[in-house]
Amino acid sequence: MKANLISVFGPVSAWLTISAGVLAANEPVKDLNDLENLEVKVQAVASKVMPATVALLSNETQSSGSGVITTAEGLILTAAHVVQGAEDISVVFPDGKQVRGKVLGANYSKDIAMVQIIDKGPWPFVEMGSSDPLAAGDWVIAMGHSAGFDAARTPPIRFGHVVSEGPGNFLTTDCTLIGGDSGGPLFDLNGKIVGINSSIGTSLTNNNHAGIDGFKADWKNLLAGRSWGTLSLNPFANQEMPVLGIAMGMSEDGINGVPVEGVVRDSPAAGGGIRRGDIIQR
């Protein structure tokens, strides 16, 4: 029997509403009954989204990570750095079933990418929500195949809340993540995808997620197999790499350059006077 692992982080004084079994992020947890109701809600969400939370393995790059299926046809959302340099991907389900996948497009500046399952579905999938309404204190659930796929357990469940919003639709949470969680999904308490795990680490500030609205903005280009941007411009995708501190968009017809979608506070880019909406030219 596989074990379900749930890790809950953050103070119990975080904000929560429990009314007829519905949870929201605007009232404090007051007693044990509230916490028990919260546990029931998290378990319900986990059961709903677990089948669509997959591990991604590349024989080409020997890398591994996670992803989440968002259509019955097998379209997977993941982090760009998980599939960087790969064309073919092995998709592994929590029950151990393995199918073939193909990398589509990627925006490396946002650390977002798409993978398409080649084998015929239908496949379990999870509906997308929206990352824009999220605010500090909102409850979220992070999942992923920590340390790679493990047949002895299901993907661990990490529960926490939004700490802050970053540039370019990035989010920071206190959901503790480790290697293998990259590319895994971040859910709200309705069980909808609101983000994808990007950079991870033991430090709170390393637990960053690419907001789902960033995928929506680039959807057509990602689906068409286009890749652009660079991780060296991404303020969160690699904490070890020197960065300019900007999140960049995709060049559009009629625009001679690349638009800036976000600027990290106190970064070299900010110090140089670069602002959101600027156009960078060669």
C-alpha positions in Angstrom: 0.0 0.0 0.0 1.3 3.4 -0.9 1.6 6.0 1.8 0.1 9.5 1.5 2.4 12.1 2.9 1.0 15.5 4.1 3.2 18.2 5.4 1.5 21.3 6.9 3.6 24.4 7.5 2.8 28.0 8.7 1.2 29.2 11.9 -2.3 28.1 12.8 -3.3 31.7 13.1 -3.3 31.9 9.3 -6.6 33.1 7.8 -9.4 30.7 7.1 -13.2 30.5 6.8 -15.1 27.3 7.4 -18.8 27.5 6.6 -20.7 24.4 5.6 -17.4 22.7 4.7 -16.2 25.6 2.5 -12.8 27.1 3.2 -11.7 30.6 2.3 -8.7 32.9 3.3 -10.3 35.6 5.4 -11.1 34.3 8.9 -8.7 32.9 11.6 -8.5 29.2 12.6 -10.1 29.2 16.0 -10.1 25.7 17.4 -9.4 22.0 16.8 -12.7 21.6 14.9 -11.6 24.2 12.4 -8.3 22.3 11.9 -10.1 19.0 11.5 -12.3 20.6 8.8 -9.2 22.0 7.1 -7.6 18.5 7.1 -10.7 17.0 5.5 -10.6 19.7 2.8 -6.9 19.2 2.0 -7.4 15.4 1.8 -10.3 15.9 -0.6 -8.2 18.2 -2.9 -5.3 15.8 -2.7 -7.5 12.8 -3.8 -8.9 14.9 -6.7 -5.6 16.1 -8.1 -3.2 13.2 -7.3 -3.9 11.1 -10.4 -2.9 14.1 -12.7 0.4 14.9 -10.8 3.1 13.1 -12.8 6.8 12.6 -12.8 8.8 13.7 -15.9 12.0 11.8 -16.8 14.4 12.6 -19.6 16.9 10.0 -20.9 18.6 12.7 -23.0 19.5 15.0 -20.1 19.2 12.5 -17.2 17.0 15.1 -15.5 13.8 14.5 -13.6 11.0 16.7 -12.2 7.3 16.9 -12.0 4.3 18.2 -13.9 0.5 18.3 -13.9 -2.0 17.3 -16.7 -4.5 20.0 -17.5 -6.5 18.5 -20.4 -8.0 15.0 -21.1 -5.8 14.9 -24.2 -2.7 14.9 -22.0 -1.3 18.4 -22.1 1.1 18.8 -19.2 2.3 22.0 -17.5 5.8 22.0 -16.0 8.9 24.2 -15.3 11.1 25.1 -18.3 14.3 24.1 -16.5 12.9 20.6 -16.0 12.7 19.9 -19.8 15.6 22.1 -20.9 17.6 20.3 -23.6 15.1 17.5 -23.9 12.7 16.6 -26.8 11.2 13.3 -25.6 10.0 12.7 -22.0 8.8 9.7 -20.0 5.7 10.6 -18.1 5.2 8.5 -15.0 1.8 8.4 -13.1 1.5 7.9 -9.3 0.5 4.3 -9.9 3.7 3.6 -11.8 2.1 3.7 -15.3 4.6 5.1 -17.8 3.8 6.8 -21.2 5.6 8.8 -23.8 5.6 12.6 -23.9 7.0 15.2 -26.2 8.2 18.7 -25.2 6.3 21.5 -26.8 7.1 25.2 -26.1 8.9 26.9 -23.2 9.3 30.5 -21.9 12.6 30.2 -20.0 12.3 33.8 -18.6 9.1 32.7 -16.8 10.3 29.1 -16.2 7.2 27.6 -17.8 6.8 24.8 -20.4 4.4 22.4 -21.9 4.7 18.7 -22.6 2.2 16.6 -24.6 1.5 12.9 -23.9 1.8 11.0 -27.2 -0.2 8.0 -26.2 -3.9 8.2 -26.6 -6.1 9.2 -23.7 -8.3 10.3 -22.1 -6.1 11.1 -19.2 -6.9 12.4 -15.7 -6.5 16.2 -15.5 -7.0 19.2 -13.3 -8.7 22.4 -14.1 -6.7 25.7 -14.1 -7.6 28.5 -11.7 -6.1 32.0 -11.6 -3.0 33.2 -9.8 -3.8 36.9 -10.1 -6.3 37.0 -7.2 -3.9 35.3 -4.8 -2.7 37.4 -1.9 -0.4 36.9 1.1 -2.0 34.5 3.6 -4.0 32.5 1.1 -3.8 28.8 1.6 -2.2 26.7 -1.1 -1.3 23.1 -1.7 2.0 22.1 -3.4 2.7 18.7 -4.8 5.4 16.9 -6.8 7.5 13.8 -7.0 10.1 14.8 -4.4 13.5 13.3 -5.0 12.1 11.6 -8.1 9.4 9.0 -8.7 9.0 6.5 -5.8 6.8 3.5 -6.4 6.4 3.1 -2.6 4.5 6.3 -2.1 2.2 8.9 -3.8 3.5 12.4 -4.4 3.9 14.1 -1.0 1.4 16.9 -0.2 2.9 20.2 1.2 0.4 22.7 2.7 1.1 26.3 3.4 0.2 29.8 2.3 1.3 32.6 -0.1 4.0 34.7 1.4 4.4 37.3 -1.3 4.1 38.1 -5.0 7.1 38.6 -7.2 7.7 40.1 -10.6 6.4 38.6 -13.8 3.6 36.7 -12.0 5.9 34.7 -9.7 4.7 33.7 -6.2 6.5 32.8 -3.0 5.0 30.4 -0.5 6.1 28.6 2.7 5.3 25.2 1.2 8.6 23.3 1.8 9.9 21.8 -1.5 12.9 19.7 -2.4 14.6 18.3 -5.5 12.1 16.6 -7.8 9.3 19.0 -6.9 10.3 21.4 -9.7 7.5 21.6 -12.3 5.0 20.2 -9.9 1.6 21.9 -9.4 0.5 24.5 -6.8 -3.3 24.3 -6.1 -5.8 26.5 -4.3 -8.3 25.0 -1.9 -10.8 24.4 -4.7 -8.3 22.0 -6.3 -7.5 24.2 -9.2 -4.0 24.8 -10.6 -2.7 28.3 -9.6 1.0 27.8 -10.2 3.9 25.6 -11.0 6.9 25.0 -8.7 9.9 26.9 -10.0 12.9 27.4 -7.8 13.2 25.4 -4.6 15.4 25.2 -1.5 15.7 25.2 2.2 15.3 28.9 2.4 11.8 30.3 2.5 12.7 32.8 -0.2 13.6 29.9 -2.5 10.1 28.4 -2.7 8.9 30.2 -5.7 6.2 29.3 -8.2 5.4 30.5 -11.7 1.8 31.7 -11.6 -0.7 30.0 -13.9 -1.7 33.3 -15.5 1.7 33.4 -17.0 0.9 30.2 -18.9 -2.4 31.6 -20.1 -0.7 34.7 -21.5 1.8 32.6 -23.5 -0.6 29.7 -24.2 -0.7 29.9 -28.0 3.0 30.2 -28.4 3.7 27.3 -25.9 1.2 25.1 -27.6 2.7 25.9 -31.0 6.1 24.6 -29.8 7.9 27.9 -29.6 10.7 28.4 -27.1 12.2 31.7 -26.0 13.8 33.6 -23.1 16.6 32.5 -20.9 16.9 31.3 -17.3 19.8 33.7 -16.8 17.2 36.5 -17.0 14.8 34.7 -14.6 15.0 36.2 -11.0 13.9 32.9 -9.4 14.6 29.9 -11.6 18.2 29.5 -10.4 19.4 31.0 -7.2 23.0 30.2 -7.9 23.2 32.0 -11.2 23.8 35.8 -11.4 20.8 37.5 -12.9 19.7 40.9 -14.2 16.5 40.6 -12.2 13.9 40.9 -15.0 11.2 38.8 -16.4 10.9 39.1 -20.1 8.0 38.6 -22.5 7.9 37.5 -26.1 8.6 39.8 -29.1 5.4 40.8 -31.0 4.9 41.8 -34.6 5.7 45.5 -35.0 7.8 45.7 -31.9 11.6 46.0 -32.4 12.7 44.4 -29.2 11.6 42.3 -26.2 9.2 43.7 -23.6 10.0 43.6 -19.9 7.2 42.0 -17.9 8.6 42.5 -14.4 11.6 43.9 -12.5 13.0 42.6 -9.2 13.4 45.2 -6.5 17.0 46.2 -5.7 18.2 44.1 -8.7 20.9 45.3 -11.2 18.1 45.9 -13.7 16.2 48.1 -11.2 19.4 50.0 -10.3 19.9 50.6 -14.0 16.5 52.2 -14.3 14.7 49.4 -16.2 11.0 49.3 -15.6 8.0 47.1 -16.5 6.9 47.8 -20.0 10.3 48.8 -21.3 11.5 47.4 -24.6 15.0 45.9 -24.7 16.7 46.1 -28.0 20.0 44.7 -29.3 
